[in-house]
């Protein structure tokens, strides 16, 4: 079976950028798949199955990130992660808008 390589560019839409809560969700999703998955912000990239790697990307609001998945289930992972970036942020933004 031929491995699939998928690349996609997404924009960080959260007011607080990519912080621990959404990063934890990305890692949780990515670990359900066997393919390799990395996210890049300019010259920096990280293994998207490791929280510490993604925190190091320092993705602020409106940052464009490059997603790259490589493996048999790469296209399925990419679909789920792109959907997360397009619509899954709302629940995290609502949580971050709670009063202190």
ZAKOL-656433 format. One record per atom (N, C-alpha, C): atom name; residue in one letter; x, y, z; chain. Coordinates in Angstrom, 1 decimal. Example, Ala and Ser with C-alpha at 12.3 -4.5 7.8 and 13.67 -1.06 7.14 Angstrom:
! ZAKOL-656433
N|A|13.2|-5.7|7.8|A .
CA|A|12.3|-4.5|7.8|A .
C|A|13.2|-3.3|7.8|A .
N|S|12.8|-2.2|7.1|A .
CA|S|13.7|-1.1|7.1|A .
C|S|12.9|0.0|7.9|A .
This chain:
! ZAKOL-656433
N|X|0.8|-1.2|0.0|A .
CA|X|0.0|0.0|0.0|A .
C|X|0.9|1.2|0.0|A .
N|X|0.6|2.2|-0.9|A .
CA|X|1.3|3.4|-1.0|A .
C|X|0.9|4.4|0.2|A .
N|X|2.0|5.0|0.8|A .
CA|X|1.7|5.9|1.9|A .
C|X|1.2|7.3|1.3|A .
N|X|0.4|7.9|2.0|A .
CA|X|-0.2|9.2|1.6|A .
C|X|0.5|10.3|2.3|A .
N|X|0.8|11.4|1.5|A .
CA|X|1.4|12.6|2.1|A .
C|X|0.4|13.7|1.8|A .
N|X|0.0|14.4|2.9|A .
CA|X|-1.0|15.5|2.8|A .
C|X|-0.4|16.8|3.4|A .
N|X|-0.6|17.9|2.7|A .
CA|X|-0.2|19.2|3.3|A .
C|X|-1.3|20.2|3.2|A .
N|X|-1.4|21.0|4.2|A .
CA|X|-2.5|22.0|4.2|A .
C|X|-2.1|23.2|5.0|A .
N|X|-2.5|24.3|4.6|A .
CA|X|-2.2|25.6|5.4|A .
C|X|-3.5|26.0|6.1|A .
N|X|-3.4|26.3|7.4|A .
CA|X|-4.5|26.7|8.2|A .
C|X|-4.1|28.0|8.9|A .
N|X|-5.1|28.8|9.3|A .
CA|X|-4.9|30.0|10.0|A .
C|X|-5.4|29.9|11.4|A .
N|X|-4.6|30.4|12.4|A .
CA|X|-5.0|30.4|13.8|A .
C|X|-6.1|31.4|14.0|A .
N|X|-7.3|31.1|14.4|A .
CA|X|-8.4|32.0|14.5|A .
C|X|-8.7|32.4|15.9|A .
N|X|-8.0|31.8|16.9|A .
CA|X|-8.4|32.1|18.3|A .
C|X|-7.8|33.4|18.7|A .
N|X|-8.5|34.1|19.6|A .
CA|X|-8.1|35.4|20.1|A .
C|X|-6.8|35.3|20.8|A .
N|X|-6.6|34.2|21.5|A .
CA|X|-5.4|34.0|22.3|A .
C|X|-4.3|33.2|21.6|A .
N|X|-4.5|32.9|20.4|A .
CA|X|-3.5|32.1|19.7|A .
C|X|-3.7|30.6|20.0|A .
N|X|-2.7|29.9|19.6|A .
CA|X|-2.7|28.4|19.9|A .
C|X|-2.1|28.2|21.3|A .
N|X|-3.0|27.9|22.2|A .
CA|X|-2.5|27.8|23.6|A .
C|X|-2.7|26.3|24.1|A .
N|X|-2.5|26.1|25.3|A .
CA|X|-2.5|24.7|25.8|A .
C|X|-3.8|23.9|25.6|A .
N|X|-4.9|24.5|25.8|A .
CA|X|-6.2|23.7|25.6|A .
C|X|-6.3|23.2|24.2|A .
N|X|-6.3|24.1|23.1|A .
CA|X|-6.4|23.5|21.8|A .
C|X|-5.2|22.6|21.4|A .
N|X|-4.0|23.0|21.9|A .
CA|X|-2.9|22.1|21.6|A .
C|X|-3.1|20.7|22.1|A .
N|X|-3.6|20.6|23.3|A .
CA|X|-3.9|19.3|23.9|A .
C|X|-4.9|18.5|23.1|A .
N|X|-5.9|19.2|22.5|A .
CA|X|-6.9|18.6|21.7|A .
C|X|-6.3|18.1|20.4|A .
N|X|-5.4|18.9|19.8|A .
CA|X|-4.7|18.5|18.5|A .
C|X|-3.9|17.2|18.8|A .
N|X|-3.2|17.2|19.9|A .
CA|X|-2.3|16.0|20.2|A .
C|X|-3.2|14.8|20.4|A .
N|X|-4.3|15.0|21.1|A .
CA|X|-5.3|13.9|21.4|A .
C|X|-5.8|13.3|20.1|A .
N|X|-6.1|14.2|19.1|A .
CA|X|-6.6|13.7|17.8|A .
C|X|-5.5|13.0|17.1|A .
N|X|-4.3|13.6|17.0|A .
CA|X|-3.2|13.1|16.3|A .
C|X|-2.8|11.7|16.7|A .
N|X|-2.8|11.5|18.0|A .
CA|X|-2.4|10.2|18.6|A .
C|X|-3.3|9.1|18.3|A .
N|X|-4.5|9.4|17.7|A .
CA|X|-5.4|8.3|17.3|A .
C|X|-5.0|7.7|15.9|A .
N|X|-4.0|8.3|15.3|A .
CA|X|-3.6|7.9|13.9|A .
C|X|-2.2|7.4|14.0|A .
N|X|-1.9|6.6|13.0|A .
CA|X|-0.5|6.0|12.9|A .
C|X|0.4|6.8|12.1|A .
N|X|-0.1|7.7|11.3|A .
CA|X|0.8|8.5|10.4|A .
C|X|1.7|9.5|11.2|A .
N|X|2.7|9.9|10.6|A .
CA|X|3.6|11.0|11.1|A .
C|X|2.8|12.3|10.9|A .
N|X|2.9|13.2|11.8|A .
CA|X|2.2|14.5|11.7|A .
C|X|3.0|15.6|12.3|A .
N|X|3.3|16.6|11.5|A .
CA|X|4.0|17.8|12.0|A .
C|X|3.3|19.1|11.6|A .
N|X|3.5|20.1|12.5|A .
CA|X|3.0|21.4|12.2|A .
C|X|4.1|22.4|12.2|A .
N|X|4.1|23.3|11.2|A .
CA|X|5.2|24.2|11.1|A .
C|X|4.7|25.7|11.1|A .
N|X|5.5|26.5|11.8|A .
CA|X|5.2|28.0|11.8|A .
C|X|6.5|28.6|11.4|A .
N|X|6.6|29.0|10.1|A .
CA|X|7.8|29.5|9.5|A .
C|X|8.9|28.5|9.6|A .
N|X|10.1|28.8|10.1|A .
CA|X|11.2|27.9|10.2|A .
C|X|11.1|26.9|11.3|A .
N|X|10.1|27.0|12.2|A .
CA|X|10.0|26.1|13.3|A .
C|X|8.9|25.1|13.0|A .
N|X|9.2|23.8|13.4|A .
CA|X|8.2|22.8|13.2|A .
C|X|8.3|21.9|14.4|A .
N|X|7.2|21.2|14.6|A .
CA|X|7.1|20.3|15.8|A .
C|X|6.2|19.0|15.5|A .
N|X|6.6|18.0|16.2|A .
CA|X|5.8|16.8|16.1|A .
C|X|4.4|17.1|16.7|A .
N|X|3.3|16.9|16.0|A .
CA|X|2.0|17.3|16.4|A .
C|X|1.4|16.3|17.4|A .
N|X|2.2|15.3|17.7|A .
CA|X|1.8|14.3|18.7|A .
C|X|2.4|14.6|20.1|A .
N|X|3.1|15.7|20.2|A .
CA|X|3.8|16.1|21.4|A .
C|X|3.4|17.6|21.8|A .
N|X|2.8|17.7|23.0|A .
CA|X|2.4|19.1|23.4|A .
C|X|3.6|20.1|23.4|A .
N|X|4.7|19.7|24.0|A .
CA|X|5.8|20.6|24.1|A .
C|X|6.3|21.1|22.8|A .
N|X|6.3|20.3|21.8|A .
CA|X|6.7|20.7|20.4|A .
C|X|5.7|21.8|19.9|A .
N|X|4.4|21.6|20.1|A .
CA|X|3.5|22.6|19.6|A .
C|X|3.5|23.9|20.4|A .
N|X|3.7|23.8|21.7|A .
CA|X|3.9|25.0|22.4|A .
C|X|5.0|25.9|21.9|A .
N|X|6.1|25.2|21.5|A .
CA|X|7.2|25.9|21.0|A .
C|X|7.0|26.7|19.7|A .
N|X|5.9|26.4|19.0|A .
CA|X|5.6|27.1|17.7|A .
C|X|5.2|28.5|17.9|A .
N|X|4.7|28.8|19.1|A .
CA|X|4.3|30.2|19.5|A .
C|X|3.3|30.8|18.4|A .
N|X|2.3|30.1|18.1|A .
CA|X|1.3|30.5|17.1|A .
C|X|0.3|31.5|17.6|A .
N|X|0.5|32.7|17.3|A .
CA|X|-0.4|33.8|17.7|A .
C|X|-1.6|33.9|16.7|A .
N|X|-2.6|34.7|17.1|A .
CA|X|-3.8|34.9|16.2|A .
C|X|-3.3|35.3|14.8|A .
N|X|-4.0|34.8|13.8|A .
CA|X|-3.8|35.0|12.4|A .
C|X|-2.5|34.4|11.9|A .
N|X|-1.8|33.6|12.6|A .
CA|X|-0.6|32.9|12.1|A .
C|X|-1.0|31.8|11.2|A .
N|X|-0.3|31.7|10.1|A .
CA|X|-0.6|30.6|9.2|A .
C|X|0.4|29.5|9.5|A .
N|X|-0.2|28.3|9.7|A .
CA|X|0.5|27.1|10.0|A .
C|X|0.5|26.1|8.8|A .
N|X|1.6|25.4|8.6|A .
CA|X|1.6|24.3|7.6|A .
C|X|1.4|23.0|8.3|A .
N|X|0.4|22.2|8.0|A .
CA|X|0.2|20.9|8.5|A .
C|X|0.7|19.9|7.5|A .
N|X|1.4|18.9|8.0|A .
CA|X|1.9|17.9|7.1|A .
C|X|1.8|16.5|7.7|A .
N|X|1.0|15.6|7.1|A .
CA|X|0.8|14.3|7.6|A .
C|X|1.4|13.3|6.5|A .
N|X|2.0|12.2|7.0|A .
CA|X|2.7|11.3|6.1|A .
C|X|2.4|9.9|6.6|A .
N|X|1.6|9.1|5.9|A .
CA|X|1.4|7.7|6.3|A .
C|X|0.0|7.2|5.7|A .
N|X|-0.3|6.0|6.0|A .
CA|X|-1.5|5.4|5.5|A .
C|X|-2.8|6.1|5.8|A .
N|X|-2.9|6.6|7.0|A .
CA|X|-4.2|7.3|7.4|A .
C|X|-4.0|8.8|7.4|A .
N|X|-3.1|9.4|6.7|A .
CA|X|-2.8|10.8|6.7|A .
C|X|-4.0|11.6|6.2|A .
N|X|-4.7|11.2|5.2|A .
CA|X|-5.8|12.0|4.6|A .
C|X|-6.9|12.1|5.7|A .
N|X|-7.2|11.0|6.4|A .
CA|X|-8.2|11.0|7.4|A .
C|X|-7.8|12.0|8.6|A .
N|X|-6.6|11.9|9.0|A .
CA|X|-6.1|12.8|10.0|A .
C|X|-6.2|14.2|9.6|A .
N|X|-5.8|14.5|8.4|A .
CA|X|-5.8|15.9|7.9|A .
C|X|-7.2|16.4|7.8|A .
N|X|-8.2|15.6|7.4|A .
CA|X|-9.6|16.0|7.4|A .
C|X|-10.0|16.5|8.8|A .
N|X|-9.7|15.6|9.8|A .
CA|X|-10.2|15.9|11.1|A .
C|X|-9.5|17.2|11.7|A .
N|X|-8.2|17.3|11.5|A .
CA|X|-7.5|18.5|12.0|A .
C|X|-7.9|19.8|11.3|A .
N|X|-8.1|19.7|10.0|A .
CA|X|-8.5|20.9|9.3|A .
C|X|-9.9|21.3|9.8|A .
N|X|-10.8|20.4|10.0|A .
CA|X|-12.1|20.7|10.6|A .
C|X|-12.0|21.3|12.0|A .
N|X|-11.0|20.8|12.8|A .
CA|X|-10.8|21.3|14.1|A .
C|X|-10.4|22.8|14.0|A .
N|X|-9.5|23.1|13.0|A .
CA|X|-9.1|24.5|12.9|A .
C|X|-10.2|25.4|12.3|A .
N|X|-11.0|24.8|11.5|A .
CA|X|-12.1|25.6|10.9|A .
C|X|-13.3|25.8|11.8|A .
N|X|-13.6|24.8|12.6|A .
CA|X|-14.8|24.9|13.4|A .
C|X|-14.7|24.5|14.9|A .
N|X|-13.7|23.7|15.2|A .
CA|X|-13.5|23.3|16.6|A .
C|X|-13.0|24.3|17.6|A .
N|X|-12.5|25.4|17.1|A .
CA|X|-12.0|26.4|18.0|A .
C|X|-13.1|27.1|18.8|A .
N|X|-14.3|27.1|18.3|A .
CA|X|-15.3|27.9|19.0|A .
C|X|-15.5|27.5|20.5|A .
N|X|-15.4|26.2|20.7|A .
CA|X|-15.6|25.8|22.1|A .
C|X|-14.4|26.2|23.0|A .
N|X|-13.2|26.3|22.4|A .
CA|X|-12.1|26.8|23.2|A .
C|X|-12.1|28.3|23.4|A .
N|X|-12.6|29.0|22.4|A .
CA|X|-12.8|30.5|22.5|A .
C|X|-13.8|30.8|23.6|A .
N|X|-14.9|30.1|23.6|A .
CA|X|-15.9|30.3|24.6|A .
C|X|-15.4|30.1|26.0|A .
N|X|-14.6|29.0|26.2|A .
CA|X|-14.0|28.8|27.5|A .
C|X|-13.0|29.9|27.9|A .
N|X|-12.3|30.4|26.9|A .
CA|X|-11.3|31.5|27.3|A .
C|X|-12.0|32.8|27.5|A .
N|X|-13.2|33.0|27.1|A .
CA|X|-13.9|34.2|27.3|A .
C|X|-14.6|34.3|28.7|A .
N|X|-14.5|33.2|29.5|A .
CA|X|-15.1|33.2|30.8|A .
C|X|-14.4|34.2|31.7|A .
N|X|-15.2|34.9|32.6|A .
CA|X|-14.6|35.8|33.5|A .
C|X|-13.7|35.2|34.5|A .
N|X|-12.7|35.9|34.9|A .
CA|X|-11.7|35.4|35.9|A .
C|X|-12.3|35.3|37.3|A .
